Amino acid sequence: MARLSSELQRFFFEVEQPSQVRLADILLLAKERIFGFLFVVLSLPSALPVPAPGYSTPFGILIFLLAIQLIVGSKTPWLPQRMVNHSIKLETVQGFLKAGIPWLQRIEAIARPRLIHICTTLAGRVTIGCTIALMGISMMIPIPGTNTLPAMGIFVTGFGLLEDDGAISLGGLVLCLMGGILTTSILIGLIWGGSSLLDYIKTLLGR
């Protein structure tokens, strides 16, 4: 099976595509790797150190829905047709992929099937699903600092799921834990510090 980075490179840069693409078009690349594939693709815009305004909340909702389905043992994911058929500019997708494919290739270089029970057993998939669901909720919060690290955790965990690499998924779960701690700290800080702390976070992240 071709590496995800190669498939994305071919689909979006080597094959002629319309000026608008849909998530439904991208799903054709997933095959049986659907859950891991979707977690990687949907978290990518927010996980990258590039601006992704407007994507964290809707993609966070989709990630949360997928995580719940992973928990209950669904084999084929369900997504709202309105979101699946929503059009995105091709050049926007290409911009994210230009920044994201090199990261994918770095992870692919070390990925291989190992500790596969983490990705394939009920206990492992429930643990991954619960953790990703919480990170999806964090991505929905429209507050600076609550998106990037949780999205990175989802990206790495989903990639491990995609490749049946439990070691990589474990690394992703650690990132998710760190993201959860950061989000919780920010929310607690806002409760105590109010809007002045939010302004400080915006200034800090804008540097």
Phi and psi in degrees as GROMACS dihedral restraints (atoms count N, CA, C in turn):
[ dihedral_restraints ]
;  ai    aj    ak    al  type     phi  dphi    fc
    3     4     5     6     1   -65.6    20    10
    4     5     6     7     1   148.5    20    10
    6     7     8     9     1   -64.8    20    10
    7     8     9    10     1   149.4    20    10
    9    10    11    12     1   -61.3    20    10
   10    11    12    13     1   -41.3    20    10
   12    13    14    15     1   -60.3    20    10
   13    14    15    16     1   -39.8    20    10
   15    16    17    18     1   -67.1    20    10
   16    17    18    19     1   -40.1    20    10
   18    19    20    21     1   -67.3    20    10
   19    20    21    22     1   -41.2    20    10
   21    22    23    24     1   -66.8    20    10
   22    23    24    25     1   -40.9    20    10
   24    25    26    27     1   -59.8    20    10
   25    26    27    28     1   -46.2    20    10
   27    28    29    30     1   -66.0    20    10
   28    29    30    31     1   -46.4    20    10
   30    31    32    33     1   -66.4    20    10
   31    32    33    34     1   -40.8    20    10
   33    34    35    36     1  -100.1    20    10
   34    35    36    37     1   -15.4    20    10
   36    37    38    39     1  -122.2    20    10
   37    38    39    40     1   -23.8    20    10
   39    40    41    42     1  -107.4    20    10
   40    41    42    43     1   -21.0    20    10
   42    43    44    45     1  -107.1    20    10
   43    44    45    46     1   134.1    20    10
   45    46    47    48     1   -64.9    20    10
   46    47    48    49     1   128.5    20    10
   48    49    50    51     1  -123.7    20    10
   49    50    51    52     1   156.1    20    10
   51    52    53    54     1   -66.1    20    10
   52    53    54    55     1   167.1    20    10
   54    55    56    57     1   -69.2    20    10
   55    56    57    58     1   -18.2    20    10
   57    58    59    60     1  -122.7    20    10
   58    59    60    61     1   134.1    20    10
   60    61    62    63     1  -122.6    20    10
   61    62    63    64     1   156.4    20    10
   63    64    65    66     1  -116.7    20    10
   64    65    66    67     1   157.7    20    10
   66    67    68    69     1   -59.8    20    10
   67    68    69    70     1   -32.9    20    10
   69    70    71    72     1   -59.4    20    10
   70    71    72    73     1   -35.6    20    10
   72    73    74    75     1   -68.1    20    10
   73    74    75    76     1   -40.5    20    10
   75    76    77    78     1   -68.4    20    10
   76    77    78    79     1   -31.1    20    10
   78    79    80    81     1   -62.8    20    10
   79    80    81    82     1   -20.7    20    10
   81    82    83    84     1   -62.9    20    10
   82    83    84    85     1   -20.9    20    10
   84    85    86    87     1   -82.5    20    10
   85    86    87    88     1   -15.2    20    10
   87    88    89    90     1   -72.7    20    10
   88    89    90    91     1   -41.7    20    10
   90    91    92    93     1    56.1    20    10
   91    92    93    94     1  -134.2    20    10
   93    94    95    96     1   -81.0    20    10
   94    95    96    97     1    -2.6    20    10
   96    97    98    99     1   -92.4    20    10
   97    98    99   100     1    29.0    20    10
   99   100   101   102     1   -58.4    20    10
  100   101   102   103     1   -46.1    20    10
  102   103   104   105     1   -67.4    20    10
  103   104   105   106     1   -52.0    20    10
  105   106   107   108     1   -59.5    20    10
  106   107   108   109     1   -41.2    20    10
  108   109   110   111     1   -58.1    20    10
  109   110   111   112     1   -48.5    20    10
  111   112   113   114     1   -66.6    20    10
  112   113   114   115     1   -39.2    20    10
  114   115   116   117     1   -61.2    20    10
  115   116   117   118     1   -41.5    20    10
  117   118   119   120     1   -65.6    20    10
  118   119   120   121     1   -49.6    20    10
  120   121   122   123     1   -66.3    20    10
  121   122   123   124     1   -43.0    20    10
  123   124   125   126     1   -74.8    20    10
  124   125   126   127     1   -27.4    20    10
  126   127   128   129     1   -87.0    20    10
  127   128   129   130     1   -17.7    20    10
  129   130   131   132     1   -55.6    20    10
  130   131   132   133     1   -49.7    20    10
  132   133   134   135     1   -57.3    20    10
  133   134   135   136     1   -40.2    20    10
  135   136   137   138     1   -81.0    20    10
  136   137   138   139     1   -21.9    20    10
  138   139   140   141     1   -79.5    20    10
  139   140   141   142     1   -21.4    20    10
  141   142   143   144     1   -79.6    20    10
  142   143   144   145     1   150.1    20    10
  144   145   146   147     1   -80.7    20    10
  145   146   147   148     1    46.4    20    10
  147   148   149   150     1  -132.2    20    10
  148   149   150   151     1   151.8    20    10
  150   151   152   153     1   -61.0    20    10
  151   152   153   154     1   135.1    20    10
  153   154   155   156     1  -137.5    20    10
  154   155   156   157     1    57.7    20    10
  156   157   158   159     1   -64.4    20    10
  157   158   159   160     1   136.7    20    10
  159   160   161   162     1    88.1    20    10
  160   161   162   163     1    -5.5    20    10
  162   163   164   165     1  -102.1    20    10
  163   164   165   166     1   -29.2    20    10
  165   166   167   168     1   -62.0    20    10
  166   167   168   169     1   -45.1    20    10
  168   169   170   171     1   -68.2    20    10
  169   170   171   172     1   -54.2    20    10
  171   172   173   174     1   -64.4    20    10
  172   173   174   175     1   -38.3    20    10
  174   175   176   177     1   -70.2    20    10
  175   176   177   178     1   -33.1    20    10
  177   178   179   180     1   -62.6    20    10
  178   179   180   181     1   -38.4    20    10
  180   181   182   183     1   -63.5    20    10
  181   182   183   184     1   -46.1    20    10
  183   184   185   186     1   -62.2    20    10
  184   185   186   187     1   -42.9    20    10
  186   187   188   189     1   -61.8    20    10
  187   188   189   190     1   -42.0    20    10
  189   190   191   192     1   -61.3    20    10
  190   191   192   193     1   -45.3    20    10
  192   193   194   195     1   -61.1    20    10
  193   194   195   196     1   -41.6    20    10
  195   196   197   198     1   -66.2    20    10
  196   197   198   199     1   -40.8    20    10
  198   199   200   201     1   -63.1    20    10
  199   200   201   202     1   -40.6    20    10
  201   202   203   204     1   -62.2    20    10
  202   203   204   205     1   -40.7    20    10
  204   205   206   207     1   -67.7    20    10
  205   206   207   208     1   -34.5    20    10
  207   208   209   210     1   -64.3    20    10
  208   209   210   211     1   -40.2    20    10
  210   211   212   213     1   -62.4    20    10
  211   212   213   214     1   -42.4    20    10
  213   214   215   216     1   -84.0    20    10
  214   215   216   217     1    -0.2    20    10
  216   217   218   219     1    89.5    20    10
  217   218   219   220     1    19.1    20    10
  219   220   221   222     1   -64.2    20    10
  220   221   222   223     1   140.0    20    10
  222   223   224   225     1   -91.8    20    10
  223   224   225   226     1   -33.5    20    10
  225   226   227   228     1  -118.2    20    10
  226   227   228   229     1   118.7    20    10
  228   229   230   231     1   -72.3    20    10
  229   230   231   232     1   149.1    20    10
  231   232   233   234     1  -110.1    20    10
  232   233   234   235     1   134.7    20    10
  234   235   236   237     1  -133.6    20    10
  235   236   237   238     1   147.6    20    10
  237   238   239   240     1   -58.5    20    10
  238   239   240   241     1   129.3    20    10
  240   241   242   243     1   -60.3    20    10
  241   242   243   244     1   -32.7    20    10
  243   244   245   246     1   -60.9    20    10
  244   245   246   247     1   -40.1    20    10
  246   247   248   249     1   -77.5    20    10
  247   248   249   250     1   -38.3    20    10
  249   250   251   252     1   -62.8    20    10
  250   251   252   253     1   -35.5    20    10
  252   253   254   255     1   -95.9    20    10
  253   254   255   256     1     3.7    20    10
  255   256   257   258     1   -67.9    20    10
  256   257   258   259     1   133.4    20    10
  258   259   260   261     1   -86.6    20    10
  259   260   261   262     1   141.0    20    10
  261   262   263   264     1  -126.8    20    10
  262   263   264   265     1   140.4    20    10
  264   265   266   267     1   -60.3    20    10
  265   266   267   268     1   134.9    20    10
  267   268   269   270     1   -57.5    20    10
  268   269   270   271     1   -42.0    20    10
  270   271   272   273     1   -66.3    20    10
  271   272   273   274     1   -28.8    20    10
  273   274   275   276     1   -67.4    20    10
  274   275   276   277     1   -46.5    20    10
  276   277   278   279     1   -62.2    20    10
  277   278   279   280     1   -42.8    20    10
  279   280   281   282     1   -62.8    20    10
  280   281   282   283     1   -36.3    20    10
  282   283   284   285     1   -63.1    20    10
  283   284   285   286     1   -44.4    20    10
  285   286   287   288     1   -63.2    20    10
  286   287   288   289     1   -41.4    20    10
  288   289   290   291     1   -70.2    20    10
  289   290   291   292     1   -34.3    20    10
  291   292   293   294     1   -60.2    20    10
  292   293   294   295     1   -36.2    20    10
  294   295   296   297     1   -82.4    20    10
  295   296   297   298     1   -30.5    20    10
  297   298   299   300     1   -90.4    20    10
  298   299   300   301     1   -31.9    20    10
  300   301   302   303     1   -60.3    20    10
  301   302   303   304     1   -41.4    20    10
  303   304   305   306     1   -58.4    20    10
  304   305   306   307     1   -35.3    20    10
  306   307   308   309     1   -69.1    20    10
  307   308   309   310     1   -40.5    20    10
  309   310   311   312     1   -58.9    20    10
  310   311   312   313     1   -43.8    20    10
  312   313   314   315     1   -64.6    20    10
  313   314   315   316     1   -35.4    20    10
  315   316   317   318     1   -65.0    20    10
  316   317   318   319     1   -42.4    20    10
  318   319   320   321     1   -70.5    20    10
  319   320   321   322     1   -39.5    20    10
  321   322   323   324     1   -60.5    20    10
  322   323   324   325     1   -29.8    20    10
  324   325   326   327     1   -65.1    20    10
  325   326   327   328     1   -24.6    20    10
  327   328   329   330     1  -112.1    20    10
  328   329   330   331     1    -3.7    20    10
  330   331   332   333     1   -79.4    20    10
  331   332   333   334     1   139.5    20    10
  333   334   335   336     1  -163.7    20    10
  334   335   336   337     1   156.2    20    10
  336   337   338   339     1   -61.7    20    10
  337   338   339   340     1   119.3    20    10
  339   340   341   342     1  -161.0    20    10
  340   341   342   343     1   152.3    20    10
  342   343   344   345     1    45.5    20    10
  343   344   345   346     1    43.2    20    10
  345   346   347   348     1   -66.2    20    10
  346   347   348   349     1   -18.2    20    10
  348   349   350   351     1   -61.4    20    10
  349   350   351   352     1   -26.5    20    10
  351   352   353   354     1   -65.0    20    10
  352   353   354   355     1   -32.8    20    10
  354   355   356   357     1   -96.7    20    10
  355   356   357   358     1   -17.7    20    10
  357   358   359   360     1  -114.2    20    10
  358   359   360   361     1   -24.7    20    10
  360   361   362   363     1   -81.0    20    10
  361   362   363   364     1   160.7    20    10
  363   364   365   366     1   -60.4    20    10
  364   365   366   367     1   -45.4    20    10
  366   367   368   369     1   -61.7    20    10
  367   368   369   370     1   -43.5    20    10
  369   370   371   372     1   -64.4    20    10
  370   371   372   373     1   -44.8    20    10
  372   373   374   375     1   -70.5    20    10
  373   374   375   376     1   -33.1    20    10
  375   376   377   378     1   -66.3    20    10
  376   377   378   379     1   -42.9    20    10
  378   379   380   381     1   -61.5    20    10
  379   380   381   382     1   -47.5    20    10
  381   382   383   384     1   -62.0    20    10
  382   383   384   385     1   -44.1    20    10
  384   385   386   387     1   -62.8    20    10
  385   386   387   388     1   -44.5    20    10
  387   388   389   390     1   -62.4    20    10
  388   389   390   391     1   -42.8    20    10
  390   391   392   393     1   -65.9    20    10
  391   392   393   394     1   -45.4    20    10
  393   394   395   396     1   -66.1    20    10
  394   395   396   397     1   -36.3    20    10
  396   397   398   399     1   -59.0    20    10
  397   398   399   400     1   -44.2    20    10
  399   400   401   402     1   -64.0    20    10
  400   401   402   403     1   -39.3    20    10
  402   403   404   405     1   -69.5    20    10
  403   404   405   406     1   -32.5    20    10
  405   406   407   408     1   -63.4    20    10
  406   407   408   409     1   -40.2    20    10
  408   409   410   411     1   -61.7    20    10
  409   410   411   412     1   -42.0    20    10
  411   412   413   414     1   -60.5    20    10
  412   413   414   415     1   -40.3    20    10
  414   415   416   417     1   -64.2    20    10
  415   416   417   418     1   -27.1    20    10
  417   418   419   420     1   -74.2    20    10
  418   419   420   421     1   -20.4    20    10
  420   421   422   423     1   -73.0    20    10
  421   422   423   424     1   120.5    20    10
  423   424   425   426     1   -80.8    20    10
  424   425   426   427     1    53.9    20    10
  426   427   428   429     1  -127.0    20    10
  427   428   429   430     1   130.5    20    10
  429   430   431   432     1   -55.0    20    10
  430   431   432   433     1   137.3    20    10
  432   433   434   435     1    97.3    20    10
  433   434   435   436     1   -11.6    20    10
  435   436   437   438     1   -99.7    20    10
  436   437   438   439     1     5.3    20    10
  438   439   440   441     1  -110.1    20    10
  439   440   441   442     1   -50.5    20    10
  441   442   443   444     1   -64.6    20    10
  442   443   444   445     1   -54.5    20    10
  444   445   446   447     1   -65.1    20    10
  445   446   447   448     1   -43.5    20    10
  447   448   449   450     1   -59.3    20    10
  448   449   450   451     1   -40.0    20    10
  450   451   452   453     1   -65.1    20    10
  451   452   453   454     1   -38.0    20    10
  453   454   455   456     1   -62.4    20    10
  454   455   456   457     1   -40.3    20    10
  456   457   458   459     1   -63.2    20    10
  457   458   459   460     1   -42.5    20    10
  459   460   461   462     1   -64.0    20    10
  460   461   462   463     1   -43.0    20    10
  462   463   464   465     1   -58.4    20    10
  463   464   465   466     1   -51.0    20    10
  465   466   467   468     1   -68.7    20    10
  466   467   468   469     1   -43.9    20    10
  468   469   470   471     1   -62.0    20    10
  469   470   471   472     1   -44.7    20    10
  471   472   473   474     1   -63.7    20    10
  472   473   474   475     1   -35.2    20    10
  474   475   476   477     1   -67.1    20    10
  475   476   477   478     1   -39.6    20    10
  477   478   479   480     1   -61.6    20    10
  478   479   480   481     1   -40.1    20    10
  480   481   482   483     1   -64.1    20    10
  481   482   483   484     1   -38.9    20    10
  483   484   485   486     1   -62.6    20    10
  484   485   486   487     1   -38.1    20    10
  486   487   488   489     1  -102.4    20    10
  487   488   489   490     1     5.9    20    10
  489   490   491   492     1    54.8    20    10
  490   491   492   493     1    37.2    20    10
  492   493   494   495     1  -107.6    20    10
  493   494   495   496     1    94.8    20    10
  495   496   497   498     1   -63.9    20    10
  496   497   498   499     1   -28.9    20    10
  498   499   500   501     1   -65.3    20    10
  499   500   501   502     1   -43.2    20    10
  501   502   503   504     1   -67.6    20    10
  502   503   504   505     1   -40.8    20    10
  504   505   506   507     1   -61.5    20    10
  505   506   507   508     1   -38.0    20    10
  507   508   509   510     1   -62.3    20    10
  508   509   510   511     1   -42.2    20    10
  510   511   512   513     1   -60.6    20    10
  511   512   513   514     1   -39.8    20    10
  513   514   515   516     1   -65.0    20    10
  514   515   516   517     1   -37.7    20    10
  516   517   518   519     1   -65.1    20    10
  517   518   519   520     1   -34.0    20    10
  519   520   521   522     1   -64.6    20    10
  520   521   522   523     1   -43.0    20    10
  522   523   524   525     1   -62.1    20    10
  523   524   525   526     1   -39.0    20    10
  525   526   527   528     1   -61.8    20    10
  526   527   528   529     1   -42.0    20    10
  528   529   530   531     1   -60.3    20    10
  529   530   531   532     1   -45.1    20    10
  531   532   533   534     1   -62.8    20    10
  532   533   534   535     1   -40.3    20    10
  534   535   536   537     1   -64.1    20    10
  535   536   537   538     1   -39.5    20    10
  537   538   539   540     1   -64.7    20    10
  538   539   540   541     1   -40.7    20    10
  540   541   542   543     1   -63.7    20    10
  541   542   543   544     1   -42.5    20    10
  543   544   545   546     1   -63.8    20    10
  544   545   546   547     1   -47.4    20    10
  546   547   548   549     1   -61.1    20    10
  547   548   549   550     1   -45.0    20    10
  549   550   551   552     1   -61.0    20    10
  550   551   552   553     1   -41.2    20    10
  552   553   554   555     1   -63.7    20    10
  553   554   555   556     1   -42.0    20    10
  555   556   557   558     1   -63.9    20    10
  556   557   558   559     1   -44.4    20    10
  558   559   560   561     1   -64.8    20    10
  559   560   561   562     1   -42.1    20    10
  561   562   563   564     1   -64.4    20    10
  562   563   564   565     1   -41.4    20    10
  564   565   566   567     1   -62.0    20    10
  565   566   567   568     1   -38.3    20    10
  567   568   569   570     1   -68.1    20    10
  568   569   570   571     1   -35.6    20    10
  570   571   572   573     1   -62.4    20    10
  571   572   573   574     1   -39.5    20    10
  573   574   575   576     1   -89.1    20    10
  574   575   576   577     1   -34.0    20    10
  576   577   578   579     1   -99.5    20    10
  577   578   579   580     1   -15.6    20    10
  579   580   581   582     1    69.1    20    10
  580   581   582   583     1  -157.4    20    10
  582   583   584   585     1   -65.5    20    10
  583   584   585   586     1   -24.6    20    10
  585   586   587   588     1   -64.9    20    10
  586   587   588   589     1   -36.4    20    10
  588   589   590   591     1   -69.7    20    10
  589   590   591   592     1   -38.9    20    10
  591   592   593   594     1   -62.1    20    10
  592   593   594   595     1   -41.7    20    10
  594   595   596   597     1   -63.1    20    10
  595   596   597   598     1   -38.1    20    10
  597   598   599   600     1   -65.1    20    10
  598   599   600   601     1   -42.1    20    10
  600   601   602   603     1   -63.0    20    10
  601   602   603   604     1   -42.9    20    10
  603   604   605   606     1   -61.2    20    10
  604   605   606   607     1   -42.9    20    10
  606   607   608   609     1   -64.7    20    10
  607   608   609   610     1   -41.2    20    10
  609   610   611   612     1   -64.6    20    10
  610   611   612   613     1   -45.0    20    10
  612   613   614   615     1   -72.9    20    10
  613   614   615   616     1   -21.4    20    10
  615   616   617   618     1   -82.7    20    10
  616   617   618   619     1    -8.7    20    10
